[in-house]
Amino acid sequence: MSAATIDRVLKDIKVRAAGARRRKASTAIRRSVPVRTFSDWDDPAPGFVEADLVSHSGSYAKGAFSQTLVLTDIATGGTNARHCWFVTKRY
C-alpha cells in the first residue's frame, strides 16, 4: 500500500487527531529505554538483528491503522521492513 493510499484512508482520523494535545515522554520513561550506538556492539556476526515495531494508529488502535516491523542487521546495517494494515470494529 502506498503512502498516498494510507493518507487517503486515514484522512478523517488525522483531522480528528490534529486537535489532540501531544504530551512529551517523561524523563523516567526516556531513561528506561536502552539506546545503543554502533560502538556499543562487540563485533556481532551477520544475522544478529534488532527489531522495532511501530504502530501508526495515533492515540488509540481503533478503526483503520497500520504497523511497521523493521529488522536491522547489526553487522551489515541492512534493514528489512514489513507493513501490516489493520481494520478493527468501531464501537
PDB file with one MODEL, atoms N, CA, C and O in Angstrom:
MODEL        1
ATOM      1  N   MET A   1       0.850  -1.168   0.000  1.00  0.00           N
ATOM      2  CA  MET A   1       0.000   0.000   0.000  1.00  0.00           C
ATOM      3  C   MET A   1       0.896   1.231   0.000  1.00  0.00           C
ATOM      4  O   MET A   1       1.865   1.299   0.756  1.00  0.00           O
ATOM      5  N   SER A   2       0.582   2.171  -0.820  1.00  0.00           N
ATOM      6  CA  SER A   2       1.416   3.368  -0.920  1.00  0.00           C
ATOM      7  C   SER A   2       1.112   4.342   0.222  1.00  0.00           C
ATOM      8  O   SER A   2       0.078   4.258   0.884  1.00  0.00           O
ATOM      9  N   ALA A   3       2.039   5.254   0.422  1.00  0.00           N
ATOM     10  CA  ALA A   3       1.859   6.280   1.461  1.00  0.00           C
ATOM     11  C   ALA A   3       0.648   7.146   1.149  1.00  0.00           C
ATOM     12  O   ALA A   3      -0.077   7.549   2.058  1.00  0.00           O
ATOM     13  N   ALA A   4       0.423   7.435  -0.127  1.00  0.00           N
ATOM     14  CA  ALA A   4      -0.724   8.257  -0.516  1.00  0.00           C
ATOM     15  C   ALA A   4      -2.039   7.556  -0.188  1.00  0.00           C
ATOM     16  O   ALA A   4      -2.987   8.200   0.264  1.00  0.00           O
ATOM     17  N   THR A   5      -2.104   6.251  -0.409  1.00  0.00           N
ATOM     18  CA  THR A   5      -3.314   5.487  -0.087  1.00  0.00           C
ATOM     19  C   THR A   5      -3.563   5.471   1.414  1.00  0.00           C
ATOM     20  O   THR A   5      -4.699   5.638   1.856  1.00  0.00           O
ATOM     21  N   ILE A   6      -2.508   5.270   2.202  1.00  0.00           N
ATOM     22  CA  ILE A   6      -2.649   5.297   3.664  1.00  0.00           C
ATOM     23  C   ILE A   6      -3.143   6.663   4.116  1.00  0.00           C
ATOM     24  O   ILE A   6      -4.028   6.745   4.967  1.00  0.00           O
ATOM     25  N   ASP A   7      -2.585   7.741   3.560  1.00  0.00           N
ATOM     26  CA  ASP A   7      -3.026   9.090   3.912  1.00  0.00           C
ATOM     27  C   ASP A   7      -4.496   9.299   3.571  1.00  0.00           C
ATOM     28  O   ASP A   7      -5.237   9.902   4.346  1.00  0.00           O
ATOM     29  N   ARG A   8      -4.918   8.799   2.408  1.00  0.00           N
ATOM     30  CA  ARG A   8      -6.302   8.963   1.983  1.00  0.00           C
ATOM     31  C   ARG A   8      -7.255   8.193   2.906  1.00  0.00           C
ATOM     32  O   ARG A   8      -8.308   8.711   3.277  1.00  0.00           O
ATOM     33  N   VAL A   9      -6.892   6.964   3.276  1.00  0.00           N
ATOM     34  CA  VAL A   9      -7.740   6.150   4.144  1.00  0.00           C
ATOM     35  C   VAL A   9      -7.815   6.722   5.557  1.00  0.00           C
ATOM     36  O   VAL A   9      -8.869   6.677   6.192  1.00  0.00           O
ATOM     37  N   LEU A  10      -6.704   7.256   6.046  1.00  0.00           N
ATOM     38  CA  LEU A  10      -6.658   7.772   7.418  1.00  0.00           C
ATOM     39  C   LEU A  10      -6.964   9.265   7.523  1.00  0.00           C
ATOM     40  O   LEU A  10      -6.767   9.860   8.583  1.00  0.00           O
ATOM     41  N   LYS A  11      -7.443   9.877   6.440  1.00  0.00           N
ATOM     42  CA  LYS A  11      -7.680  11.329   6.412  1.00  0.00           C
ATOM     43  C   LYS A  11      -8.585  11.798   7.551  1.00  0.00           C
ATOM     44  O   LYS A  11      -8.248  12.755   8.249  1.00  0.00           O
ATOM     45  N   ASP A  12      -9.732  11.135   7.747  1.00  0.00           N
ATOM     46  CA  ASP A  12     -10.665  11.550   8.803  1.00  0.00           C
ATOM     47  C   ASP A  12     -10.053  11.415  10.195  1.00  0.00           C
ATOM     48  O   ASP A  12     -10.257  12.276  11.050  1.00  0.00           O
ATOM     49  N   ILE A  13      -9.312  10.348  10.420  1.00  0.00           N
ATOM     50  CA  ILE A  13      -8.680  10.128  11.717  1.00  0.00           C
ATOM     51  C   ILE A  13      -7.617  11.188  11.975  1.00  0.00           C
ATOM     52  O   ILE A  13      -7.487  11.674  13.098  1.00  0.00           O
ATOM     53  N   LYS A  14      -6.863  11.545  10.953  1.00  0.00           N
ATOM     54  CA  LYS A  14      -5.825  12.572  11.112  1.00  0.00           C
ATOM     55  C   LYS A  14      -6.433  13.932  11.433  1.00  0.00           C
ATOM     56  O   LYS A  14      -5.870  14.696  12.216  1.00  0.00           O
ATOM     57  N   VAL A  15      -7.579  14.236  10.831  1.00  0.00           N
ATOM     58  CA  VAL A  15      -8.245  15.514  11.105  1.00  0.00           C
ATOM     59  C   VAL A  15      -8.683  15.575  12.563  1.00  0.00           C
ATOM     60  O   VAL A  15      -8.505  16.597  13.226  1.00  0.00           O
ATOM     61  N   ARG A  16      -9.260  14.472  13.066  1.00  0.00           N
ATOM     62  CA  ARG A  16      -9.685  14.433  14.477  1.00  0.00           C
ATOM     63  C   ARG A  16      -8.495  14.506  15.422  1.00  0.00           C
ATOM     64  O   ARG A  16      -8.576  15.125  16.483  1.00  0.00           O
ATOM     65  N   ALA A  17      -7.391  13.873  15.038  1.00  0.00           N
ATOM     66  CA  ALA A  17      -6.214  13.843  15.907  1.00  0.00           C
ATOM     67  C   ALA A  17      -5.436  15.152  15.881  1.00  0.00           C
ATOM     68  O   ALA A  17      -4.644  15.413  16.786  1.00  0.00           O
ATOM     69  N   ALA A  18      -5.644  15.969  14.872  1.00  0.00           N
ATOM     70  CA  ALA A  18      -4.885  17.217  14.747  1.00  0.00           C
ATOM     71  C   ALA A  18      -5.113  18.140  15.938  1.00  0.00           C
ATOM     72  O   ALA A  18      -4.211  18.880  16.331  1.00  0.00           O
ATOM     73  N   GLY A  19      -6.312  18.102  16.513  1.00  0.00           N
ATOM     74  CA  GLY A  19      -6.603  18.956  17.653  1.00  0.00           C
ATOM     75  C   GLY A  19      -6.138  18.378  18.977  1.00  0.00           C
ATOM     76  O   GLY A  19      -6.137  19.075  19.992  1.00  0.00           O
ATOM     77  N   ALA A  20      -5.743  17.118  18.978  1.00  0.00           N
ATOM     78  CA  ALA A  20      -5.315  16.466  20.228  1.00  0.00           C
ATOM     79  C   ALA A  20      -3.967  17.014  20.679  1.00  0.00           C
ATOM     80  O   ALA A  20      -3.063  17.211  19.867  1.00  0.00           O
ATOM     81  N   ARG A  21      -3.843  17.256  21.960  1.00  0.00           N
ATOM     82  CA  ARG A  21      -2.586  17.755  22.520  1.00  0.00           C
ATOM     83  C   ARG A  21      -1.615  16.599  22.705  1.00  0.00           C
ATOM     84  O   ARG A  21      -1.985  15.552  23.236  1.00  0.00           O
ATOM     85  N   ARG A  22      -0.411  16.782  22.281  1.00  0.00           N
ATOM     86  CA  ARG A  22       0.607  15.743  22.443  1.00  0.00           C
ATOM     87  C   ARG A  22       1.419  16.039  23.691  1.00  0.00           C
ATOM     88  O   ARG A  22       1.793  17.179  23.963  1.00  0.00           O
ATOM     89  N   ARG A  23       1.681  14.971  24.444  1.00  0.00           N
ATOM     90  CA  ARG A  23       2.490  15.108  25.650  1.00  0.00           C
ATOM     91  C   ARG A  23       3.873  14.551  25.376  1.00  0.00           C
ATOM     92  O   ARG A  23       4.024  13.569  24.649  1.00  0.00           O
ATOM     93  N   LYS A  24       4.870  15.176  25.953  1.00  0.00           N
ATOM     94  CA  LYS A  24       6.227  14.655  25.839  1.00  0.00           C
ATOM     95  C   LYS A  24       6.408  13.510  26.824  1.00  0.00           C
ATOM     96  O   LYS A  24       5.822  13.502  27.907  1.00  0.00           O
ATOM     97  N   ALA A  25       7.224  12.552  26.430  1.00  0.00           N
ATOM     98  CA  ALA A  25       7.514  11.429  27.324  1.00  0.00           C
ATOM     99  C   ALA A  25       8.278  11.937  28.537  1.00  0.00           C
ATOM    100  O   ALA A  25       9.131  12.818  28.433  1.00  0.00           O
ATOM    101  N   SER A  26       7.957  11.372  29.673  1.00  0.00           N
ATOM    102  CA  SER A  26       8.635  11.819  30.887  1.00  0.00           C
ATOM    103  C   SER A  26      10.103  11.394  30.861  1.00  0.00           C
ATOM    104  O   SER A  26      10.484  10.476  30.135  1.00  0.00           O
ATOM    105  N   THR A  27      10.899  12.063  31.646  1.00  0.00           N
ATOM    106  CA  THR A  27      12.323  11.758  31.727  1.00  0.00           C
ATOM    107  C   THR A  27      12.542  10.321  32.181  1.00  0.00           C
ATOM    108  O   THR A  27      13.443   9.646  31.682  1.00  0.00           O
ATOM    109  N   ALA A  28      11.728   9.844  33.122  1.00  0.00           N
ATOM    110  CA  ALA A  28      11.877   8.474  33.627  1.00  0.00           C
ATOM    111  C   ALA A  28      11.658   7.452  32.509  1.00  0.00           C
ATOM    112  O   ALA A  28      12.382   6.459  32.429  1.00  0.00           O
ATOM    113  N   ILE A  29      10.675   7.687  31.655  1.00  0.00           N
ATOM    114  CA  ILE A  29      10.418   6.768  30.547  1.00  0.00           C
ATOM    115  C   ILE A  29      11.574   6.795  29.557  1.00  0.00           C
ATOM    116  O   ILE A  29      12.032   5.745  29.108  1.00  0.00           O
ATOM    117  N   ARG A  30      12.046   7.985  29.216  1.00  0.00           N
ATOM    118  CA  ARG A  30      13.167   8.082  28.267  1.00  0.00           C
ATOM    119  C   ARG A  30      14.413   7.397  28.807  1.00  0.00           C
ATOM    120  O   ARG A  30      15.141   6.758  28.047  1.00  0.00           O
ATOM    121  N   ARG A  31      14.665   7.515  30.079  1.00  0.00           N
ATOM    122  CA  ARG A  31      15.857   6.880  30.669  1.00  0.00           C
ATOM    123  C   ARG A  31      15.709   5.369  30.776  1.00  0.00           C
ATOM    124  O   ARG A  31      16.715   4.660  30.819  1.00  0.00           O
ATOM    125  N   SER A  32      14.479   4.856  30.819  1.00  0.00           N
ATOM    126  CA  SER A  32      14.271   3.413  30.958  1.00  0.00           C
ATOM    127  C   SER A  32      14.440   2.658  29.638  1.00  0.00           C
ATOM    128  O   SER A  32      14.549   1.432  29.642  1.00  0.00           O
ATOM    129  N   VAL A  33      14.462   3.372  28.515  1.00  0.00           N
ATOM    130  CA  VAL A  33      14.597   2.722  27.208  1.00  0.00           C
ATOM    131  C   VAL A  33      16.073   2.689  26.827  1.00  0.00           C
ATOM    132  O   VAL A  33      16.692   3.736  26.642  1.00  0.00           O
ATOM    133  N   PRO A  34      16.643   1.474  26.709  1.00  0.00           N
ATOM    134  CA  PRO A  34      18.066   1.391  26.362  1.00  0.00           C
ATOM    135  C   PRO A  34      18.305   1.792  24.902  1.00  0.00           C
ATOM    136  O   PRO A  34      17.593   1.348  24.002  1.00  0.00           O
ATOM    137  N   VAL A  35      19.298   2.622  24.687  1.00  0.00           N
ATOM    138  CA  VAL A  35      19.670   3.048  23.338  1.00  0.00           C
ATOM    139  C   VAL A  35      21.121   2.672  23.120  1.00  0.00           C
ATOM    140  O   VAL A  35      21.997   3.040  23.903  1.00  0.00           O
ATOM    141  N   ARG A  36      21.365   1.931  22.044  1.00  0.00           N
ATOM    142  CA  ARG A  36      22.728   1.512  21.735  1.00  0.00           C
ATOM    143  C   ARG A  36      23.233   2.265  20.515  1.00  0.00           C
ATOM    144  O   ARG A  36      22.477   2.550  19.586  1.00  0.00           O
ATOM    145  N   THR A  37      24.500   2.578  20.531  1.00  0.00           N
ATOM    146  CA  THR A  37      25.136   3.151  19.353  1.00  0.00           C
ATOM    147  C   THR A  37      25.979   2.069  18.701  1.00  0.00           C
ATOM    148  O   THR A  37      26.136   0.985  19.264  1.00  0.00           O
ATOM    149  N   PHE A  38      26.517   2.344  17.534  1.00  0.00           N
ATOM    150  CA  PHE A  38      27.297   1.341  16.822  1.00  0.00           C
ATOM    151  C   PHE A  38      28.482   0.854  17.653  1.00  0.00           C
ATOM    152  O   PHE A  38      28.838  -0.322  17.578  1.00  0.00           O
ATOM    153  N   SER A  39      29.092   1.723  18.434  1.00  0.00           N
ATOM    154  CA  SER A  39      30.266   1.346  19.221  1.00  0.00           C
ATOM    155  C   SER A  39      29.918   0.461  20.421  1.00  0.00           C
ATOM    156  O   SER A  39      30.820  -0.099  21.044  1.00  0.00           O
ATOM    157  N   ASP A  40      28.632   0.323  20.759  1.00  0.00           N
ATOM    158  CA  ASP A  40      28.224  -0.494  21.904  1.00  0.00           C
ATOM    159  C   ASP A  40      28.198  -1.991  21.609  1.00  0.00           C
ATOM    160  O   ASP A  40      28.052  -2.787  22.536  1.00  0.00           O
ATOM    161  N   TRP A  41      28.334  -2.395  20.352  1.00  0.00           N
ATOM    162  CA  TRP A  41      28.275  -3.801  19.983  1.00  0.00           C
ATOM    163  C   TRP A  41      29.674  -4.384  19.943  1.00  0.00           C
ATOM    164  O   TRP A  41      30.614  -3.713  19.517  1.00  0.00           O
ATOM    165  N   ASP A  42      29.826  -5.646  20.387  1.00  0.00           N
ATOM    166  CA  ASP A  42      31.119  -6.323  20.388  1.00  0.00           C
ATOM    167  C   ASP A  42      31.276  -7.169  19.126  1.00  0.00           C
ATOM    168  O   ASP A  42      31.331  -8.397  19.203  1.00  0.00           O
ATOM    169  N   ASP A  43      31.347  -6.520  17.971  1.00  0.00           N
ATOM    170  CA  ASP A  43      31.567  -7.166  16.678  1.00  0.00           C
ATOM    171  C   ASP A  43      30.629  -8.358  16.459  1.00  0.00           C
ATOM    172  O   ASP A  43      31.095  -9.496  16.394  1.00  0.00           O
ATOM    173  N   PRO A  44      29.318  -8.120  16.344  1.00  0.00           N
ATOM    174  CA  PRO A  44      28.371  -9.218  16.162  1.00  0.00           C
ATOM    175  C   PRO A  44      28.506  -9.855  14.778  1.00  0.00           C
ATOM    176  O   PRO A  44      28.928  -9.206  13.821  1.00  0.00           O
ATOM    177  N   ALA A  45      28.145 -11.118  14.688  1.00  0.00           N
ATOM    178  CA  ALA A  45      28.161 -11.820  13.403  1.00  0.00           C
ATOM    179  C   ALA A  45      26.965 -11.384  12.562  1.00  0.00           C
ATOM    180  O   ALA A  45      25.930 -11.010  13.113  1.00  0.00           O
ATOM    181  N   PRO A  46      27.093 -11.426  11.225  1.00  0.00           N
ATOM    182  CA  PRO A  46      25.929 -11.118  10.377  1.00  0.00           C
ATOM    183  C   PRO A  46      24.767 -12.042  10.724  1.00  0.00           C
ATOM    184  O   PRO A  46      24.966 -13.233  10.965  1.00  0.00           O
ATOM    185  N   GLY A  47      23.575 -11.501  10.749  1.00  0.00           N
ATOM    186  CA  GLY A  47      22.392 -12.273  11.116  1.00  0.00           C
ATOM    187  C   GLY A  47      21.861 -11.912  12.489  1.00  0.00           C
ATOM    188  O   GLY A  47      20.726 -12.259  12.818  1.00  0.00           O
ATOM    189  N   PHE A  48      22.657 -11.221  13.300  1.00  0.00           N
ATOM    190  CA  PHE A  48      22.190 -10.749  14.606  1.00  0.00           C
ATOM    191  C   PHE A  48      21.416  -9.461  14.359  1.00  0.00           C
ATOM    192  O   PHE A  48      21.977  -8.486  13.859  1.00  0.00           O
ATOM    193  N   VAL A  49      20.129  -9.452  14.707  1.00  0.00           N
ATOM    194  CA  VAL A  49      19.277  -8.320  14.341  1.00  0.00           C
ATOM    195  C   VAL A  49      18.652  -7.651  15.560  1.00  0.00           C
ATOM    196  O   VAL A  49      18.505  -8.257  16.621  1.00  0.00           O
ATOM    197  N   GLU A  50      18.298  -6.411  15.381  1.00  0.00           N
ATOM    198  CA  GLU A  50      17.466  -5.652  16.313  1.00  0.00           C
ATOM    199  C   GLU A  50      16.126  -5.467  15.626  1.00  0.00           C
ATOM    200  O   GLU A  50      16.080  -5.254  14.415  1.00  0.00           O
ATOM    201  N   ALA A  51      15.034  -5.543  16.378  1.00  0.00           N
ATOM    202  CA  ALA A  51      13.692  -5.398  15.812  1.00  0.00           C
ATOM    203  C   ALA A  51      13.004  -4.186  16.417  1.00  0.00           C
ATOM    204  O   ALA A  51      13.118  -3.920  17.613  1.00  0.00           O
ATOM    205  N   ASP A  52      12.288  -3.459  15.571  1.00  0.00           N
ATOM    206  CA  ASP A  52      11.484  -2.313  16.016  1.00  0.00           C
ATOM    207  C   ASP A  52      10.083  -2.488  15.461  1.00  0.00           C
ATOM    208  O   ASP A  52       9.919  -2.724  14.264  1.00  0.00           O
ATOM    209  N   LEU A  53       9.066  -2.375  16.313  1.00  0.00           N
ATOM    210  CA  LEU A  53       7.675  -2.436  15.891  1.00  0.00           C
ATOM    211  C   LEU A  53       7.054  -1.075  16.164  1.00  0.00           C
ATOM    212  O   LEU A  53       7.040  -0.604  17.302  1.00  0.00           O
ATOM    213  N   VAL A  54       6.543  -0.452  15.118  1.00  0.00           N
ATOM    214  CA  VAL A  54       5.959   0.880  15.241  1.00  0.00           C
ATOM    215  C   VAL A  54       4.494   0.810  14.838  1.00  0.00           C
ATOM    216  O   VAL A  54       4.162   0.313  13.762  1.00  0.00           O
ATOM    217  N   SER A  55       3.627   1.304  15.698  1.00  0.00           N
ATOM    218  CA  SER A  55       2.202   1.372  15.393  1.00  0.00           C
ATOM    219  C   SER A  55       1.875   2.766  14.884  1.00  0.00           C
ATOM    220  O   SER A  55       2.226   3.763  15.516  1.00  0.00           O
ATOM    221  N   HIS A  56       1.210   2.836  13.750  1.00  0.00           N
ATOM    222  CA  HIS A  56       0.816   4.114  13.155  1.00  0.00           C
ATOM    223  C   HIS A  56      -0.685   4.315  13.394  1.00  0.00           C
ATOM    224  O   HIS A  56      -1.452   4.527  12.454  1.00  0.00           O
ATOM    225  N   SER A  57      -1.088   4.245  14.664  1.00  0.00           N
ATOM    226  CA  SER A  57      -2.503   4.282  14.992  1.00  0.00           C
ATOM    227  C   SER A  57      -2.931   5.567  15.678  1.00  0.00           C
ATOM    228  O   SER A  57      -4.111   5.733  15.987  1.00  0.00           O
ATOM    229  N   GLY A  58      -2.013   6.465  15.919  1.00  0.00           N
ATOM    230  CA  GLY A  58      -2.381   7.664  16.648  1.00  0.00           C
ATOM    231  C   GLY A  58      -2.495   7.373  18.124  1.00  0.00           C
ATOM    232  O   GLY A  58      -1.695   6.618  18.676  1.00  0.00           O
ATOM    233  N   SER A  59      -3.480   7.965  18.767  1.00  0.00           N
ATOM    234  CA  SER A  59      -3.593   7.821  20.218  1.00  0.00           C
ATOM    235  C   SER A  59      -4.250   6.513  20.643  1.00  0.00           C
ATOM    236  O   SER A  59      -4.157   6.142  21.813  1.00  0.00           O
ATOM    237  N   TYR A  60      -4.918   5.797  19.722  1.00  0.00           N
ATOM    238  CA  TYR A  60      -5.509   4.518  20.083  1.00  0.00           C
ATOM    239  C   TYR A  60      -5.600   3.626  18.840  1.00  0.00           C
ATOM    240  O   TYR A  60      -5.741   4.116  17.720  1.00  0.00           O
ATOM    241  N   ALA A  61      -5.515   2.312  19.057  1.00  0.00           N
ATOM    242  CA  ALA A  61      -5.548   1.347  17.958  1.00  0.00           C
ATOM    243  C   ALA A  61      -6.986   0.911  17.706  1.00  0.00           C
ATOM    244  O   ALA A  61      -7.376  -0.202  18.059  1.00  0.00           O
ATOM    245  N   LYS A  62      -7.760   1.780  17.104  1.00  0.00           N
ATOM    246  CA  LYS A  62      -9.159   1.513  16.836  1.00  0.00           C
ATOM    247  C   LYS A  62      -9.470   2.033  15.447  1.00  0.00           C
ATOM    248  O   LYS A  62      -9.016   3.115  15.077  1.00  0.00           O
ATOM    249  N   GLY A  63     -10.218   1.300  14.692  1.00  0.00           N
ATOM    250  CA  GLY A  63     -10.518   1.714  13.333  1.00  0.00           C
ATOM    251  C   GLY A  63      -9.470   1.156  12.386  1.00  0.00           C
ATOM    252  O   GLY A  63      -9.075  -0.003  12.513  1.00  0.00           O
ATOM    253  N   ALA A  64      -9.016   1.963  11.439  1.00  0.00           N
ATOM    254  CA  ALA A  64      -8.024   1.527  10.461  1.00  0.00           C
ATOM    255  C   ALA A  64      -6.660   2.107  10.816  1.00  0.00           C
ATOM    256  O   ALA A  64      -6.529   3.310  11.041  1.00  0.00           O
ATOM    257  N   PHE A  65      -5.653   1.251  10.865  1.00  0.00           N
ATOM    258  CA  PHE A  65      -4.299   1.720  11.149  1.00  0.00           C
ATOM    259  C   PHE A  65      -3.307   0.708  10.614  1.00  0.00           C
ATOM    260  O   PHE A  65      -3.689  -0.388  10.204  1.00  0.00           O
ATOM    261  N   SER A  66      -2.040   1.071  10.618  1.00  0.00           N
ATOM    262  CA  SER A  66      -1.008   0.148  10.150  1.00  0.00           C
ATOM    263  C   SER A  66       0.107   0.041  11.183  1.00  0.00           C
ATOM    264  O   SER A  66       0.247   0.885  12.069  1.00  0.00           O
ATOM    265  N   GLN A  67       0.889  -1.015  11.044  1.00  0.00           N
ATOM    266  CA  GLN A  67       2.068  -1.214  11.877  1.00  0.00           C
ATOM    267  C   GLN A  67       3.232  -1.563  10.969  1.00  0.00           C
ATOM    268  O   GLN A  67       3.045  -2.170   9.915  1.00  0.00           O
ATOM    269  N   THR A  68       4.427  -1.182  11.376  1.00  0.00           N
ATOM    270  CA  THR A  68       5.636  -1.485  10.617  1.00  0.00           C
ATOM    271  C   THR A  68       6.604  -2.235  11.513  1.00  0.00           C
ATOM    272  O   THR A  68       6.894  -1.800  12.628  1.00  0.00           O
ATOM    273  N   LEU A  69       7.103  -3.358  11.026  1.00  0.00           N
ATOM    274  CA  LEU A  69       8.133  -4.127  11.712  1.00  0.00           C
ATOM    275  C   LEU A  69       9.414  -3.971  10.905  1.00  0.00           C
ATOM    276  O   LEU A  69       9.452  -4.303   9.720  1.00  0.00           O
ATOM    277  N   VAL A  70      10.468  -3.464  11.551  1.00  0.00           N
ATOM    278  CA  VAL A  70      11.752  -3.258  10.875  1.00  0.00           C
ATOM    279  C   VAL A  70      12.817  -4.083  11.579  1.00  0.00           C
ATOM    280  O   VAL A  70      13.014  -3.950  12.787  1.00  0.00           O
ATOM    281  N   LEU A  71      13.504  -4.934  10.828  1.00  0.00           N
ATOM    282  CA  LEU A  71      14.630  -5.704  11.336  1.00  0.00           C
ATOM    283  C   LEU A  71      15.906  -5.098  10.771  1.00  0.00           C
ATOM    284  O   LEU A  71      16.005  -4.873   9.565  1.00  0.00           O
ATOM    285  N   THR A  72      16.886  -4.832  11.635  1.00  0.00           N
ATOM    286  CA  THR A  72      18.151  -4.262  11.213  1.00  0.00           C
ATOM    287  C   THR A  72      19.276  -5.212  11.583  1.00  0.00           C
ATOM    288  O   THR A  72      19.447  -5.552  12.754  1.00  0.00           O
ATOM    289  N   ASP A  73      20.046  -5.642  10.589  1.00  0.00           N
ATOM    290  CA  ASP A  73      21.211  -6.497  10.827  1.00  0.00           C
ATOM    291  C   ASP A  73      22.312  -5.609  11.392  1.00  0.00           C
ATOM    292  O   ASP A  73      22.744  -4.661  10.738  1.00  0.00           O
ATOM    293  N   ILE A  74      22.765  -5.913  12.600  1.00  0.00           N
ATOM    294  CA  ILE A  74      23.728  -5.062  13.293  1.00  0.00           C
ATOM    295  C   ILE A  74      25.075  -5.048  12.580  1.00  0.00           C
ATOM    296  O   ILE A  74      25.708  -3.996  12.491  1.00  0.00           O
ATOM    297  N   ALA A  75      25.527  -6.191  12.072  1.00  0.00           N
ATOM    298  CA  ALA A  75      26.848  -6.268  11.451  1.00  0.00           C
ATOM    299  C   ALA A  75      26.900  -5.539  10.114  1.00  0.00           C
ATOM    300  O   ALA A  75      27.880  -4.855   9.817  1.00  0.00           O
ATOM    301  N   THR A  76      25.844  -5.683   9.299  1.00  0.00           N
ATOM    302  CA  THR A  76      25.884  -5.113   7.949  1.00  0.00           C
ATOM    303  C   THR A  76      25.138  -3.804   7.816  1.00  0.00           C
ATOM    304  O   THR A  76      25.387  -3.038   6.885  1.00  0.00           O
ATOM    305  N   GLY A  77      24.220  -3.535   8.744  1.00  0.00           N
ATOM    306  CA  GLY A  77      23.407  -2.322   8.653  1.00  0.00           C
ATOM    307  C   GLY A  77      22.222  -2.482   7.725  1.00  0.00           C
ATOM    308  O   GLY A  77      21.461  -1.536   7.524  1.00  0.00           O
ATOM    309  N   GLY A  78      22.051  -3.676   7.150  1.00  0.00           N
ATOM    310  CA  GLY A  78      20.927  -3.919   6.249  1.00  0.00           C
ATOM    311  C   GLY A  78      19.614  -3.947   7.007  1.00  0.00           C
ATOM    312  O   GLY A  78      19.561  -4.389   8.155  1.00  0.00           O
ATOM    313  N   THR A  79      18.543  -3.472   6.359  1.00  0.00           N
ATOM    314  CA  THR A  79      17.234  -3.456   7.000  1.00  0.00           C
ATOM    315  C   THR A  79      16.206  -4.184   6.148  1.00  0.00           C
ATOM    316  O   THR A  79      16.358  -4.309   4.933  1.00  0.00           O
ATOM    317  N   ASN A  80      15.168  -4.658   6.803  1.00  0.00           N
ATOM    318  CA  ASN A  80      14.053  -5.315   6.146  1.00  0.00           C
ATOM    319  C   ASN A  80      12.798  -4.848   6.860  1.00  0.00           C
ATOM    320  O   ASN A  80      12.681  -5.006   8.075  1.00  0.00           O
ATOM    321  N   ALA A  81      11.857  -4.274   6.119  1.00  0.00           N
ATOM    322  CA  ALA A  81      10.641  -3.741   6.728  1.00  0.00           C
ATOM    323  C   ALA A  81       9.415  -4.460   6.185  1.00  0.00           C
ATOM    324  O   ALA A  81       9.351  -4.801   5.004  1.00  0.00           O
ATOM    325  N   ARG A  82       8.453  -4.682   7.054  1.00  0.00           N
ATOM    326  CA  ARG A  82       7.165  -5.260   6.675  1.00  0.00           C
ATOM    327  C   ARG A  82       6.070  -4.365   7.240  1.00  0.00           C
ATOM    328  O   ARG A  82       6.106  -3.978   8.409  1.00  0.00           O
ATOM    329  N   HIS A  83       5.103  -4.044   6.399  1.00  0.00           N
ATOM    330  CA  HIS A  83       3.988  -3.186   6.806  1.00  0.00           C
ATOM    331  C   HIS A  83       2.732  -4.030   6.877  1.00  0.00           C
ATOM    332  O   HIS A  83       2.453  -4.807   5.964  1.00  0.00           O
ATOM    333  N   CYS A  84       1.972  -3.886   7.947  1.00  0.00           N
ATOM    334  CA  CYS A  84       0.722  -4.609   8.130  1.00  0.00           C
ATOM    335  C   CYS A  84      -0.406  -3.601   8.286  1.00  0.00           C
ATOM    336  O   CYS A  84      -0.261  -2.602   8.989  1.00  0.00           O
ATOM    337  N   TRP A  85      -1.509  -3.861   7.641  1.00  0.00           N
ATOM    338  CA  TRP A  85      -2.665  -2.969   7.676  1.00  0.00           C
ATOM    339  C   TRP A  85      -3.752  -3.640   8.498  1.00  0.00           C
ATOM    340  O   TRP A  85      -4.039  -4.817   8.281  1.00  0.00           O
ATOM    341  N   PHE A  86      -4.365  -2.926   9.436  1.00  0.00           N
ATOM    342  CA  PHE A  86      -5.398  -3.482  10.301  1.00  0.00           C
ATOM    343  C   PHE A  86      -6.657  -2.638  10.241  1.00  0.00           C
ATOM    344  O   PHE A  86      -6.597  -1.415  10.111  1.00  0.00           O
ATOM    345  N   VAL A  87      -7.786  -3.298  10.337  1.00  0.00           N
ATOM    346  CA  VAL A  87      -9.061  -2.602  10.468  1.00  0.00           C
ATOM    347  C   VAL A  87      -9.796  -3.277  11.613  1.00  0.00           C
ATOM    348  O   VAL A  87     -10.039  -4.483  11.567  1.00  0.00           O
ATOM    349  N   THR A  88     -10.151  -2.520  12.633  1.00  0.00           N
ATOM    350  CA  THR A  88     -10.873  -3.062  13.771  1.00  0.00           C
ATOM    351  C   THR A  88     -12.291  -2.500  13.787  1.00  0.00           C
ATOM    352  O   THR A  88     -12.577  -1.483  13.155  1.00  0.00           O
ATOM    353  N   LYS A  89     -13.165  -3.172  14.514  1.00  0.00           N
ATOM    354  CA  LYS A  89     -14.536  -2.703  14.606  1.00  0.00           C
ATOM    355  C   LYS A  89     -14.594  -1.391  15.387  1.00  0.00           C
ATOM    356  O   LYS A  89     -13.832  -1.189  16.333  1.00  0.00           O
ATOM    357  N   ARG A  90     -15.474  -0.533  14.997  1.00  0.00           N
ATOM    358  CA  ARG A  90     -15.678   0.720  15.734  1.00  0.00           C
ATOM    359  C   ARG A  90     -16.858   0.502  16.676  1.00  0.00           C
ATOM    360  O   ARG A  90     -17.918   0.025  16.270  1.00  0.00           O
ATOM    361  N   TYR A  91     -16.654   0.860  17.928  1.00  0.00           N
ATOM    362  CA  TYR A  91     -17.698   0.669  18.934  1.00  0.00           C
ATOM    363  C   TYR A  91     -18.270   1.989  19.352  1.00  0.00           C
ATOM    364  O   TYR A  91     -19.166   2.034  20.195  1.00  0.00           O
TER     365      TYR A  91
ENDMDL
END
